[in-house]
Amino acid sequence: ASYLQQQGEHVAFLALLDSYPTSQEISPPVPNDQEILATLFQMLSRNPQRAITALFETFTHNPNKHRHLSDIWSLLRCEGSLPSTLEEHHLEAIFNVLRNNIRLARNFTPQGLAGDLLFIRATLNPISGNRLPKFWKPYISGEIKTYEIACQHECMMQADSLIQIGDVLAKELSHTLTRSMPA
């Protein structure tokens, strides 16, 4: 959004889903492949708590990442969490993108934004206590409006959370459109 503004574009609406500038928080340790796999499994599973238990059992039996991806793919397929067209190599690609996104986020320094921020925060994270939307204040010239969703960060793309997030986005986009219309 700040890059668009630097290019002369108008940014009417910015929403973030439970993401924080790394320079303003205690940087968590870099997750290893097993932790990234656990996150991926939790994000894709229809039953995240059961997913973590099943994954832990998988990890204790085999340290091979490719074997874990195969196990995750099989477990997700059995529970009906994956589209029929998603194949195991797609899961490998998603894993690699997730790992790269973590690397990119750790090295990213945000620029300032002239405007407001809608921040949607997952409240059931074990480390949420030290990660707060106010950490964006040095980068946002306007108001930071926060909505809280009772879920873990990894579960924000699950149906129950998406319904809440969609309602918030629809409401706030409607307000933005109303304010930007000529009188």
Disulfide bonds with the S-S distance in Angstrom:
none
